[in-house]
Amino acid sequence: MRLAGKLSLLSALTVAASAGALAFAAPASAAPVGQCPPTNQGDPVYLIDDRYMEVFYECSWGVPTLFVCPTGLVFNPVINVCDYPSNVPDRP
């Protein structure tokens, strides 16, 4: 891998780590609520999980990628970040 490619990967990992979430392969029981748009336009689209408040999905070209908030935090769909549970509205 060329130096530029390594720097790009390092930048991506730094951004992901500073965002406070980790990407994982989705377990069989996890499922996003809603559907990702087929193309990327404007702001990123995030979907909540149907069972776990600490799990969310970021859409990219129609594909949802599962992320898990750090321990003690849950996904806040109002501001699209991992947040303290007391700041997150109740889900139906």
mmCIF file as gemmi writes it, N, C-alpha and C atoms, coordinates in Angstrom:
data_model
loop_
_atom_site.group_PDB
_atom_site.id
_atom_site.type_symbol
_atom_site.label_atom_id
_atom_site.label_alt_id
_atom_site.label_comp_id
_atom_site.label_asym_id
_atom_site.label_entity_id
_atom_site.label_seq_id
_atom_site.pdbx_PDB_ins_code
_atom_site.Cartn_x
_atom_site.Cartn_y
_atom_site.Cartn_z
_atom_site.occupancy
_atom_site.B_iso_or_equiv
_atom_site.pdbx_formal_charge
_atom_site.auth_seq_id
_atom_site.auth_asym_id
_atom_site.pdbx_PDB_model_num
ATOM 1 N N . MET Axp A 1 ? 0.851 -1.169 0 1 0 ? 1 A 1
ATOM 2 C CA . MET Axp A 1 ? 0 0 0 1 0 ? 1 A 1
ATOM 3 C C . MET Axp A 1 ? 0.899 1.234 0 1 0 ? 1 A 1
ATOM 4 N N . ARG Axp A 2 ? 0.616 2.188 -0.843 1 0 ? 2 A 1
ATOM 5 C CA . ARG Axp A 2 ? 1.399 3.419 -0.917 1 0 ? 2 A 1
ATOM 6 C C . ARG Axp A 2 ? 1.175 4.256 0.337 1 0 ? 2 A 1
ATOM 7 N N . LEU Axp A 3 ? 2.057 5.204 0.567 1 0 ? 3 A 1
ATOM 8 C CA . LEU Axp A 3 ? 1.962 6.07 1.74 1 0 ? 3 A 1
ATOM 9 C C . LEU Axp A 3 ? 0.643 6.833 1.754 1 0 ? 3 A 1
ATOM 10 N N . ALA Axp A 4 ? 0.209 7.328 0.604 1 0 ? 4 A 1
ATOM 11 C CA . ALA Axp A 4 ? -1.055 8.071 0.551 1 0 ? 4 A 1
ATOM 12 C C . ALA Axp A 4 ? -2.21 7.188 0.998 1 0 ? 4 A 1
ATOM 13 N N . GLY Axp A 5 ? -2.207 5.921 0.582 1 0 ? 5 A 1
ATOM 14 C CA . GLY Axp A 5 ? -3.257 4.989 0.983 1 0 ? 5 A 1
ATOM 15 C C . GLY Axp A 5 ? -3.229 4.723 2.476 1 0 ? 5 A 1
ATOM 16 N N . LYS Axp A 6 ? -2.034 4.599 3.045 1 0 ? 6 A 1
ATOM 17 C CA . LYS Axp A 6 ? -1.894 4.371 4.483 1 0 ? 6 A 1
ATOM 18 C C . LYS Axp A 6 ? -2.379 5.583 5.264 1 0 ? 6 A 1
ATOM 19 N N . LEU Axp A 7 ? -2.052 6.779 4.798 1 0 ? 7 A 1
ATOM 20 C CA . LEU Axp A 7 ? -2.508 7.993 5.484 1 0 ? 7 A 1
ATOM 21 C C . LEU Axp A 7 ? -4.019 8.124 5.41 1 0 ? 7 A 1
ATOM 22 N N . SER Axp A 8 ? -4.59 7.747 4.271 1 0 ? 8 A 1
ATOM 23 C CA . SER Axp A 8 ? -6.044 7.805 4.126 1 0 ? 8 A 1
ATOM 24 C C . SER Axp A 8 ? -6.711 6.847 5.112 1 0 ? 8 A 1
ATOM 25 N N . LEU Axp A 9 ? -6.192 5.638 5.239 1 0 ? 9 A 1
ATOM 26 C CA . LEU Axp A 9 ? -6.737 4.657 6.167 1 0 ? 9 A 1
ATOM 27 C C . LEU Axp A 9 ? -6.588 5.15 7.599 1 0 ? 9 A 1
ATOM 28 N N . LEU Axp A 10 ? -5.428 5.707 7.93 1 0 ? 10 A 1
ATOM 29 C CA . LEU Axp A 10 ? -5.21 6.237 9.277 1 0 ? 10 A 1
ATOM 30 C C . LEU Axp A 10 ? -6.186 7.371 9.561 1 0 ? 10 A 1
ATOM 31 N N . SER Axp A 11 ? -6.415 8.246 8.604 1 0 ? 11 A 1
ATOM 32 C CA . SER Axp A 11 ? -7.376 9.341 8.786 1 0 ? 11 A 1
ATOM 33 C C . SER Axp A 11 ? -8.768 8.795 9.027 1 0 ? 11 A 1
ATOM 34 N N . ALA Axp A 12 ? -9.166 7.785 8.273 1 0 ? 12 A 1
ATOM 35 C CA . ALA Axp A 12 ? -10.498 7.194 8.433 1 0 ? 12 A 1
ATOM 36 C C . ALA Axp A 12 ? -10.643 6.564 9.815 1 0 ? 12 A 1
ATOM 37 N N . LEU Axp A 13 ? -9.605 5.87 10.274 1 0 ? 13 A 1
ATOM 38 C CA . LEU Axp A 13 ? -9.665 5.246 11.598 1 0 ? 13 A 1
ATOM 39 C C . LEU Axp A 13 ? -9.709 6.301 12.692 1 0 ? 13 A 1
ATOM 40 N N . THR Axp A 14 ? -8.974 7.395 12.52 1 0 ? 14 A 1
ATOM 41 C CA . THR Axp A 14 ? -8.979 8.471 13.501 1 0 ? 14 A 1
ATOM 42 C C . THR Axp A 14 ? -10.358 9.109 13.584 1 0 ? 14 A 1
ATOM 43 N N . VAL Axp A 15 ? -10.976 9.363 12.443 1 0 ? 15 A 1
ATOM 44 C CA . VAL Axp A 15 ? -12.319 9.944 12.418 1 0 ? 15 A 1
ATOM 45 C C . VAL Axp A 15 ? -13.31 9.001 13.075 1 0 ? 15 A 1
ATOM 46 N N . ALA Axp A 16 ? -13.245 7.704 12.753 1 0 ? 16 A 1
ATOM 47 C CA . ALA Axp A 16 ? -14.172 6.738 13.345 1 0 ? 16 A 1
ATOM 48 C C . ALA Axp A 16 ? -13.987 6.661 14.852 1 0 ? 16 A 1
ATOM 49 N N . ALA Axp A 17 ? -12.746 6.666 15.31 1 0 ? 17 A 1
ATOM 50 C CA . ALA Axp A 17 ? -12.49 6.587 16.742 1 0 ? 17 A 1
ATOM 51 C C . ALA Axp A 17 ? -12.958 7.846 17.451 1 0 ? 17 A 1
ATOM 52 N N . SER Axp A 18 ? -12.748 9.003 16.845 1 0 ? 18 A 1
ATOM 53 C CA . SER Axp A 18 ? -13.162 10.239 17.494 1 0 ? 18 A 1
ATOM 54 C C . SER Axp A 18 ? -14.675 10.413 17.47 1 0 ? 18 A 1
ATOM 55 N N . ALA Axp A 19 ? -15.352 9.739 16.553 1 0 ? 19 A 1
ATOM 56 C CA . ALA Axp A 19 ? -16.812 9.809 16.508 1 0 ? 19 A 1
ATOM 57 C C . ALA Axp A 19 ? -17.428 9.026 17.664 1 0 ? 19 A 1
ATOM 58 N N . GLY Axp A 20 ? -16.65 8.183 18.323 1 0 ? 20 A 1
ATOM 59 C CA . GLY Axp A 20 ? -17.125 7.478 19.502 1 0 ? 20 A 1
ATOM 60 C C . GLY Axp A 20 ? -17.966 6.256 19.192 1 0 ? 20 A 1
ATOM 61 N N . ALA Axp A 21 ? -17.808 5.677 18.038 1 0 ? 21 A 1
ATOM 62 C CA . ALA Axp A 21 ? -18.58 4.491 17.691 1 0 ? 21 A 1
ATOM 63 C C . ALA Axp A 21 ? -17.674 3.52 16.968 1 0 ? 21 A 1
ATOM 64 N N . LEU Axp A 22 ? -18.02 2.258 17.033 1 0 ? 22 A 1
ATOM 65 C CA . LEU Axp A 22 ? -17.254 1.225 16.367 1 0 ? 22 A 1
ATOM 66 C C . LEU Axp A 22 ? -18.134 0.502 15.361 1 0 ? 22 A 1
ATOM 67 N N . ALA Axp A 23 ? -17.571 0.155 14.218 1 0 ? 23 A 1
ATOM 68 C CA . ALA Axp A 23 ? -18.327 -0.57 13.2 1 0 ? 23 A 1
ATOM 69 C C . ALA Axp A 23 ? -18.141 -2.072 13.412 1 0 ? 23 A 1
ATOM 70 N N . PHE Axp A 24 ? -19.222 -2.825 13.315 1 0 ? 24 A 1
ATOM 71 C CA . PHE Axp A 24 ? -19.202 -4.269 13.466 1 0 ? 24 A 1
ATOM 72 C C . PHE Axp A 24 ? -20.086 -4.889 12.401 1 0 ? 24 A 1
ATOM 73 N N . ALA Axp A 25 ? -19.882 -6.158 12.149 1 0 ? 25 A 1
ATOM 74 C CA . ALA Axp A 25 ? -20.816 -6.894 11.3 1 0 ? 25 A 1
ATOM 75 C C . ALA Axp A 25 ? -22.113 -7.057 12.074 1 0 ? 25 A 1
ATOM 76 N N . ALA Axp A 26 ? -23.219 -6.867 11.404 1 0 ? 26 A 1
ATOM 77 C CA . ALA Axp A 26 ? -24.519 -6.923 12.076 1 0 ? 26 A 1
ATOM 78 C C . ALA Axp A 26 ? -24.843 -8.337 12.533 1 0 ? 26 A 1
ATOM 79 N N . PRO Axp A 27 ? -25.231 -8.514 13.818 1 0 ? 27 A 1
ATOM 80 C CA . PRO Axp A 27 ? -25.682 -9.834 14.255 1 0 ? 27 A 1
ATOM 81 C C . PRO Axp A 27 ? -26.992 -10.172 13.554 1 0 ? 27 A 1
ATOM 82 N N . ALA Axp A 28 ? -27.293 -11.437 13.494 1 0 ? 28 A 1
ATOM 83 C CA . ALA Axp A 28 ? -28.498 -11.886 12.784 1 0 ? 28 A 1
ATOM 84 C C . ALA Axp A 28 ? -29.762 -11.268 13.359 1 0 ? 28 A 1
ATOM 85 N N . SER Axp A 29 ? -29.772 -10.96 14.662 1 0 ? 29 A 1
ATOM 86 C CA . SER Axp A 29 ? -30.982 -10.426 15.283 1 0 ? 29 A 1
ATOM 87 C C . SER Axp A 29 ? -31.124 -8.914 15.114 1 0 ? 29 A 1
ATOM 88 N N . ALA Axp A 30 ? -30.063 -8.227 14.664 1 0 ? 30 A 1
ATOM 89 C CA . ALA Axp A 30 ? -30.125 -6.778 14.503 1 0 ? 30 A 1
ATOM 90 C C . ALA Axp A 30 ? -30.745 -6.429 13.152 1 0 ? 30 A 1
ATOM 91 N N . ALA Axp A 31 ? -31.535 -5.359 13.147 1 0 ? 31 A 1
ATOM 92 C CA . ALA Axp A 31 ? -32.154 -4.919 11.899 1 0 ? 31 A 1
ATOM 93 C C . ALA Axp A 31 ? -32.45 -3.43 11.976 1 0 ? 31 A 1
ATOM 94 N N . PRO Axp A 32 ? -32.081 -2.686 10.921 1 0 ? 32 A 1
ATOM 95 C CA . PRO Axp A 32 ? -32.382 -1.261 10.931 1 0 ? 32 A 1
ATOM 96 C C . PRO Axp A 32 ? -33.875 -1 10.762 1 0 ? 32 A 1
ATOM 97 N N . VAL Axp A 33 ? -34.337 0.107 11.341 1 0 ? 33 A 1
ATOM 98 C CA . VAL Axp A 33 ? -35.719 0.542 11.161 1 0 ? 33 A 1
ATOM 99 C C . VAL Axp A 33 ? -35.706 1.499 9.978 1 0 ? 33 A 1
ATOM 100 N N . GLY Axp A 34 ? -36.372 1.138 8.919 1 0 ? 34 A 1
ATOM 101 C CA . GLY Axp A 34 ? -36.37 1.959 7.718 1 0 ? 34 A 1
ATOM 102 C C . GLY Axp A 34 ? -35.433 1.39 6.673 1 0 ? 34 A 1
ATOM 103 N N . GLN Axp A 35 ? -35.23 2.186 5.64 1 0 ? 35 A 1
ATOM 104 C CA . GLN Axp A 35 ? -34.408 1.732 4.52 1 0 ? 35 A 1
ATOM 105 C C . GLN Axp A 35 ? -33.477 2.857 4.09 1 0 ? 35 A 1
ATOM 106 N N . CYS Axp A 36 ? -32.252 2.507 3.731 1 0 ? 36 A 1
ATOM 107 C CA . CYS Axp A 36 ? -31.29 3.497 3.263 1 0 ? 36 A 1
ATOM 108 C C . CYS Axp A 36 ? -31.684 3.99 1.874 1 0 ? 36 A 1
ATOM 109 N N . PRO Axp A 37 ? -31.475 5.284 1.603 1 0 ? 37 A 1
ATOM 110 C CA . PRO Axp A 37 ? -31.708 5.769 0.249 1 0 ? 37 A 1
ATOM 111 C C . PRO Axp A 37 ? -30.67 5.163 -0.698 1 0 ? 37 A 1
ATOM 112 N N . PRO Axp A 38 ? -31.01 4.992 -1.967 1 0 ? 38 A 1
ATOM 113 C CA . PRO Axp A 38 ? -30.097 4.324 -2.894 1 0 ? 38 A 1
ATOM 114 C C . PRO Axp A 38 ? -28.838 5.119 -3.229 1 0 ? 38 A 1
ATOM 115 N N . THR Axp A 39 ? -28.855 6.437 -3.031 1 0 ? 39 A 1
ATOM 116 C CA . THR Axp A 39 ? -27.685 7.26 -3.341 1 0 ? 39 A 1
ATOM 117 C C . THR Axp A 39 ? -27.349 8.151 -2.153 1 0 ? 39 A 1
ATOM 118 N N . ASN Axp A 40 ? -26.124 8.687 -2.163 1 0 ? 40 A 1
ATOM 119 C CA . ASN Axp A 40 ? -25.691 9.62 -1.12 1 0 ? 40 A 1
ATOM 120 C C . ASN Axp A 40 ? -25.942 11.038 -1.621 1 0 ? 40 A 1
ATOM 121 N N . GLN Axp A 41 ? -26.785 11.771 -0.922 1 0 ? 41 A 1
ATOM 122 C CA . GLN Axp A 41 ? -27.053 13.168 -1.269 1 0 ? 41 A 1
ATOM 123 C C . GLN Axp A 41 ? -27.204 13.962 0.017 1 0 ? 41 A 1
ATOM 124 N N . GLY Axp A 42 ? -26.45 15.043 0.154 1 0 ? 42 A 1
ATOM 125 C CA . GLY Axp A 42 ? -26.573 15.885 1.341 1 0 ? 42 A 1
ATOM 126 C C . GLY Axp A 42 ? -25.987 15.24 2.58 1 0 ? 42 A 1
ATOM 127 N N . ASP Axp A 43 ? -26.651 15.489 3.715 1 0 ? 43 A 1
ATOM 128 C CA . ASP Axp A 43 ? -26.175 14.968 4.996 1 0 ? 43 A 1
ATOM 129 C C . ASP Axp A 43 ? -26.304 13.448 5.05 1 0 ? 43 A 1
ATOM 130 N N . PRO Axp A 44 ? -25.438 12.796 5.84 1 0 ? 44 A 1
ATOM 131 C CA . PRO Axp A 44 ? -25.552 11.344 5.996 1 0 ? 44 A 1
ATOM 132 C C . PRO Axp A 44 ? -26.914 10.955 6.575 1 0 ? 44 A 1
ATOM 133 N N . VAL Axp A 45 ? -27.357 9.754 6.24 1 0 ? 45 A 1
ATOM 134 C CA . VAL Axp A 45 ? -28.622 9.218 6.753 1 0 ? 45 A 1
ATOM 135 C C . VAL Axp A 45 ? -28.28 8.152 7.788 1 0 ? 45 A 1
ATOM 136 N N . TYR Axp A 46 ? -28.925 8.245 8.953 1 0 ? 46 A 1
ATOM 137 C CA . TYR Axp A 46 ? -28.737 7.276 10.031 1 0 ? 46 A 1
ATOM 138 C C . TYR Axp A 46 ? -30.065 6.603 10.338 1 0 ? 46 A 1
ATOM 139 N N . LEU Axp A 47 ? -30.007 5.319 10.639 1 0 ? 47 A 1
ATOM 140 C CA . LEU Axp A 47 ? -31.197 4.552 11.005 1 0 ? 47 A 1
ATOM 141 C C . LEU Axp A 47 ? -30.988 3.967 12.398 1 0 ? 47 A 1
ATOM 142 N N . ILE Axp A 48 ? -32.073 3.857 13.158 1 0 ? 48 A 1
ATOM 143 C CA . ILE Axp A 48 ? -32 3.22 14.468 1 0 ? 48 A 1
ATOM 144 C C . ILE Axp A 48 ? -32.15 1.711 14.3 1 0 ? 48 A 1
ATOM 145 N N . ASP Axp A 49 ? -31.796 0.978 15.338 1 0 ? 49 A 1
ATOM 146 C CA . ASP Axp A 49 ? -31.961 -0.477 15.342 1 0 ? 49 A 1
ATOM 147 C C . ASP Axp A 49 ? -33.329 -0.818 15.902 1 0 ? 49 A 1
ATOM 148 N N . ASP Axp A 50 ? -33.889 -1.934 15.479 1 0 ? 50 A 1
ATOM 149 C CA . ASP Axp A 50 ? -35.226 -2.315 15.953 1 0 ? 50 A 1
ATOM 150 C C . ASP Axp A 50 ? -35.236 -2.855 17.373 1 0 ? 50 A 1
ATOM 151 N N . ARG Axp A 51 ? -34.065 -3.209 17.945 1 0 ? 51 A 1
ATOM 152 C CA . ARG Axp A 51 ? -34.041 -3.787 19.283 1 0 ? 51 A 1
ATOM 153 C C . ARG Axp A 51 ? -33.102 -3.097 20.259 1 0 ? 51 A 1
ATOM 154 N N . TYR Axp A 52 ? -31.985 -2.607 19.784 1 0 ? 52 A 1
ATOM 155 C CA . TYR Axp A 52 ? -30.923 -2.128 20.666 1 0 ? 52 A 1
ATOM 156 C C . TYR Axp A 52 ? -30.707 -0.626 20.51 1 0 ? 52 A 1
ATOM 157 N N . MET Axp A 53 ? -30.858 0.127 21.597 1 0 ? 53 A 1
ATOM 158 C CA . MET Axp A 53 ? -30.718 1.583 21.533 1 0 ? 53 A 1
ATOM 159 C C . MET Axp A 53 ? -29.266 2.026 21.338 1 0 ? 53 A 1
ATOM 160 N N . GLU Axp A 54 ? -28.311 1.168 21.653 1 0 ? 54 A 1
ATOM 161 C CA . GLU Axp A 54 ? -26.908 1.532 21.464 1 0 ? 54 A 1
ATOM 162 C C . GLU Axp A 54 ? -26.404 1.238 20.048 1 0 ? 54 A 1
ATOM 163 N N . VAL Axp A 55 ? -27.253 0.646 19.234 1 0 ? 55 A 1
ATOM 164 C CA . VAL Axp A 55 ? -26.893 0.293 17.858 1 0 ? 55 A 1
ATOM 165 C C . VAL Axp A 55 ? -27.569 1.27 16.899 1 0 ? 55 A 1
ATOM 166 N N . PHE Axp A 56 ? -26.806 1.688 15.879 1 0 ? 56 A 1
ATOM 167 C CA . PHE Axp A 56 ? -27.371 2.517 14.813 1 0 ? 56 A 1
ATOM 168 C C . PHE Axp A 56 ? -26.681 2.157 13.513 1 0 ? 56 A 1
ATOM 169 N N . TYR Axp A 57 ? -27.214 2.648 12.419 1 0 ? 57 A 1
ATOM 170 C CA . TYR Axp A 57 ? -26.703 2.338 11.09 1 0 ? 57 A 1
ATOM 171 C C . TYR Axp A 57 ? -26.452 3.632 10.33 1 0 ? 57 A 1
ATOM 172 N N . GLU Axp A 58 ? -25.338 3.691 9.632 1 0 ? 58 A 1
ATOM 173 C CA . GLU Axp A 58 ? -25.061 4.803 8.737 1 0 ? 58 A 1
ATOM 174 C C . GLU Axp A 58 ? -25.209 4.293 7.309 1 0 ? 58 A 1
ATOM 175 N N . CYS Axp A 59 ? -25.978 5.013 6.52 1 0 ? 59 A 1
ATOM 176 C CA . CYS Axp A 59 ? -26.237 4.598 5.144 1 0 ? 59 A 1
ATOM 177 C C . CYS Axp A 59 ? -25.161 5.122 4.206 1 0 ? 59 A 1
ATOM 178 N N . SER Axp A 60 ? -24.758 4.279 3.264 1 0 ? 60 A 1
ATOM 179 C CA . SER Axp A 60 ? -23.835 4.676 2.218 1 0 ? 60 A 1
ATOM 180 C C . SER Axp A 60 ? -24.219 3.946 0.948 1 0 ? 60 A 1
ATOM 181 N N . TRP Axp A 61 ? -24.714 4.694 -0.018 1 0 ? 61 A 1
ATOM 182 C CA . TRP Axp A 61 ? -25.122 4.139 -1.317 1 0 ? 61 A 1
ATOM 183 C C . TRP Axp A 61 ? -26.068 2.958 -1.16 1 0 ? 61 A 1
ATOM 184 N N . GLY Axp A 62 ? -27.057 3.129 -0.3 1 0 ? 62 A 1
ATOM 185 C CA . GLY Axp A 62 ? -28.099 2.129 -0.123 1 0 ? 62 A 1
ATOM 186 C C . GLY Axp A 62 ? -27.771 1.003 0.833 1 0 ? 62 A 1
ATOM 187 N N . VAL Axp A 63 ? -26.575 1.017 1.414 1 0 ? 63 A 1
ATOM 188 C CA . VAL Axp A 63 ? -26.147 -0.068 2.298 1 0 ? 63 A 1
ATOM 189 C C . VAL Axp A 63 ? -26.007 0.448 3.736 1 0 ? 63 A 1
ATOM 190 N N . PRO Axp A 64 ? -26.722 -0.163 4.698 1 0 ? 64 A 1
ATOM 191 C CA . PRO Axp A 64 ? -26.567 0.245 6.099 1 0 ? 64 A 1
ATOM 192 C C . PRO Axp A 64 ? -25.36 -0.44 6.741 1 0 ? 64 A 1
ATOM 193 N N . THR Axp A 65 ? -24.515 0.352 7.409 1 0 ? 65 A 1
ATOM 194 C CA . THR Axp A 65 ? -23.373 -0.186 8.152 1 0 ? 65 A 1
ATOM 195 C C . THR Axp A 65 ? -23.678 -0.03 9.635 1 0 ? 65 A 1
ATOM 196 N N . LEU Axp A 66 ? -23.58 -1.129 10.371 1 0 ? 66 A 1
ATOM 197 C CA . LEU Axp A 66 ? -23.91 -1.151 11.787 1 0 ? 66 A 1
ATOM 198 C C . LEU Axp A 66 ? -22.783 -0.531 12.615 1 0 ? 66 A 1
ATOM 199 N N . PHE Axp A 67 ? -23.161 0.313 13.584 1 0 ? 67 A 1
ATOM 200 C CA . PHE Axp A 67 ? -22.233 0.903 14.544 1 0 ? 67 A 1
ATOM 201 C C . PHE Axp A 67 ? -22.796 0.676 15.942 1 0 ? 67 A 1
ATOM 202 N N . VAL Axp A 68 ? -21.906 0.604 16.921 1 0 ? 68 A 1
ATOM 203 C CA . VAL Axp A 68 ? -22.306 0.423 18.315 1 0 ? 68 A 1
ATOM 204 C C . VAL Axp A 68 ? -21.699 1.559 19.127 1 0 ? 68 A 1
ATOM 205 N N . CYS Axp A 69 ? -22.533 2.232 19.908 1 0 ? 69 A 1
ATOM 206 C CA . CYS Axp A 69 ? -22.055 3.315 20.769 1 0 ? 69 A 1
ATOM 207 C C . CYS Axp A 69 ? -21.164 2.749 21.878 1 0 ? 69 A 1
ATOM 208 N N . PRO Axp A 70 ? -20.278 3.575 22.414 1 0 ? 70 A 1
ATOM 209 C CA . PRO Axp A 70 ? -19.459 3.14 23.551 1 0 ? 70 A 1
ATOM 210 C C . PRO Axp A 70 ? -20.338 2.769 24.753 1 0 ? 70 A 1
ATOM 211 N N . THR Axp A 71 ? -19.795 1.977 25.647 1 0 ? 71 A 1
ATOM 212 C CA . THR Axp A 71 ? -20.51 1.525 26.834 1 0 ? 71 A 1
ATOM 213 C C . THR Axp A 71 ? -21.101 2.709 27.601 1 0 ? 71 A 1
ATOM 214 N N . GLY Axp A 72 ? -22.377 2.574 27.948 1 0 ? 72 A 1
ATOM 215 C CA . GLY Axp A 72 ? -23.057 3.606 28.719 1 0 ? 72 A 1
ATOM 216 C C . GLY Axp A 72 ? -23.761 4.657 27.889 1 0 ? 72 A 1
ATOM 217 N N . LEU Axp A 73 ? -23.555 4.643 26.572 1 0 ? 73 A 1
ATOM 218 C CA . LEU Axp A 73 ? -24.203 5.601 25.688 1 0 ? 73 A 1
ATOM 219 C C . LEU Axp A 73 ? -25.181 4.889 24.768 1 0 ? 73 A 1
ATOM 220 N N . VAL Axp A 74 ? -26.16 5.632 24.251 1 0 ? 74 A 1
ATOM 221 C CA . VAL Axp A 74 ? -27.125 5.115 23.288 1 0 ? 74 A 1
ATOM 222 C C . VAL Axp A 74 ? -27.204 6.096 22.12 1 0 ? 74 A 1
ATOM 223 N N . PHE Axp A 75 ? -27.748 5.64 21.008 1 0 ? 75 A 1
ATOM 224 C CA . PHE Axp A 75 ? -27.846 6.515 19.842 1 0 ? 75 A 1
ATOM 225 C C . PHE Axp A 75 ? -29.005 7.486 20.007 1 0 ? 75 A 1
ATOM 226 N N . ASN Axp A 76 ? -28.723 8.754 19.778 1 0 ? 76 A 1
ATOM 227 C CA . ASN Axp A 76 ? -29.746 9.796 19.844 1 0 ? 76 A 1
ATOM 228 C C . ASN Axp A 76 ? -30.124 10.158 18.405 1 0 ? 76 A 1
ATOM 229 N N . PRO Axp A 77 ? -31.31 9.725 17.931 1 0 ? 77 A 1
ATOM 230 C CA . PRO Axp A 77 ? -31.691 9.963 16.538 1 0 ? 77 A 1
ATOM 231 C C . PRO Axp A 77 ? -32.075 11.414 16.25 1 0 ? 77 A 1
ATOM 232 N N . VAL Axp A 78 ? -32.231 12.224 17.278 1 0 ? 78 A 1
ATOM 233 C CA . VAL Axp A 78 ? -32.569 13.637 17.067 1 0 ? 78 A 1
ATOM 234 C C . VAL Axp A 78 ? -31.339 14.412 16.594 1 0 ? 78 A 1
ATOM 235 N N . ILE Axp A 79 ? -30.175 14.104 17.191 1 0 ? 79 A 1
ATOM 236 C CA . ILE Axp A 79 ? -28.951 14.812 16.822 1 0 ? 79 A 1
ATOM 237 C C . ILE Axp A 79 ? -27.906 13.898 16.173 1 0 ? 79 A 1
ATOM 238 N N . ASN Axp A 80 ? -28.266 12.628 15.959 1 0 ? 80 A 1
ATOM 239 C CA . ASN Axp A 80 ? -27.427 11.648 15.245 1 0 ? 80 A 1
ATOM 240 C C . ASN Axp A 80 ? -26.046 11.452 15.856 1 0 ? 80 A 1
ATOM 241 N N . VAL Axp A 81 ? -25.995 11.293 17.174 1 0 ? 81 A 1
ATOM 242 C CA . VAL Axp A 81 ? -24.747 10.991 17.879 1 0 ? 81 A 1
ATOM 243 C C . VAL Axp A 81 ? -25.034 10.026 19.025 1 0 ? 81 A 1
ATOM 244 N N . CYS Axp A 82 ? -23.983 9.389 19.529 1 0 ? 82 A 1
ATOM 245 C CA . CYS Axp A 82 ? -24.108 8.599 20.749 1 0 ? 82 A 1
ATOM 246 C C . CYS Axp A 82 ? -24.198 9.584 21.908 1 0 ? 82 A 1
ATOM 247 N N . ASP Axp A 83 ? -25.119 9.333 22.826 1 0 ? 83 A 1
ATOM 248 C CA . ASP Axp A 83 ? -25.441 10.309 23.861 1 0 ? 83 A 1
ATOM 249 C C . ASP Axp A 83 ? -25.792 9.569 25.154 1 0 ? 83 A 1
ATOM 250 N N . TYR Axp A 84 ? -25.873 10.329 26.254 1 0 ? 84 A 1
ATOM 251 C CA . TYR Axp A 84 ? -26.306 9.734 27.509 1 0 ? 84 A 1
ATOM 252 C C . TYR Axp A 84 ? -27.791 9.358 27.414 1 0 ? 84 A 1
ATOM 253 N N . PRO Axp A 85 ? -28.179 8.225 27.983 1 0 ? 85 A 1
ATOM 254 C CA . PRO Axp A 85 ? -29.584 7.785 27.886 1 0 ? 85 A 1
ATOM 255 C C . PRO Axp A 85 ? -30.593 8.835 28.361 1 0 ? 85 A 1
ATOM 256 N N . SER Axp A 86 ? -30.237 9.636 29.359 1 0 ? 86 A 1
ATOM 257 C CA . SER Axp A 86 ? -31.162 10.647 29.876 1 0 ? 86 A 1
ATOM 258 C C . SER Axp A 86 ? -31.464 11.748 28.85 1 0 ? 86 A 1
ATOM 259 N N . ASN Axp A 87 ? -30.623 11.88 27.838 1 0 ? 87 A 1
ATOM 260 C CA . ASN Axp A 87 ? -30.82 12.9 26.8 1 0 ? 87 A 1
ATOM 261 C C . ASN Axp A 87 ? -31.58 12.392 25.59 1 0 ? 87 A 1
ATOM 262 N N . VAL Axp A 88 ? -31.875 11.1 25.558 1 0 ? 88 A 1
ATOM 263 C CA . VAL Axp A 88 ? -32.464 10.49 24.37 1 0 ? 88 A 1
ATOM 264 C C . VAL Axp A 88 ? -33.955 10.288 24.58 1 0 ? 88 A 1
ATOM 265 N N . PRO Axp A 89 ? -34.77 10.734 23.605 1 0 ? 89 A 1
ATOM 266 C CA . PRO Axp A 89 ? -36.21 10.528 23.739 1 0 ? 89 A 1
ATOM 267 C C . PRO Axp A 89 ? -36.571 9.047 23.742 1 0 ? 89 A 1
ATOM 268 N N . ASP Axp A 90 ? -37.64 8.719 24.453 1 0 ? 90 A 1
ATOM 269 C CA . ASP Axp A 90 ? -38.115 7.326 24.474 1 0 ? 90 A 1
ATOM 270 C C . ASP Axp A 90 ? -38.527 6.898 23.077 1 0 ? 90 A 1
ATOM 271 N N . ARG Axp A 91 ? -38.285 5.633 22.788 1 0 ? 91 A 1
ATOM 272 C CA . ARG Axp A 91 ? -38.682 5.084 21.49 1 0 ? 91 A 1
ATOM 273 C C . ARG Axp A 91 ? -39.917 4.227 21.687 1 0 ? 91 A 1
ATOM 274 N N . PRO Axp A 92 ? -40.772 4.206 20.668 1 0 ? 92 A 1
ATOM 275 C CA . PRO Axp A 92 ? -41.988 3.353 20.781 1 0 ? 92 A 1
ATOM 276 C C . PRO Axp A 92 ? -41.663 1.889 20.831 1 0 ? 92 A 1
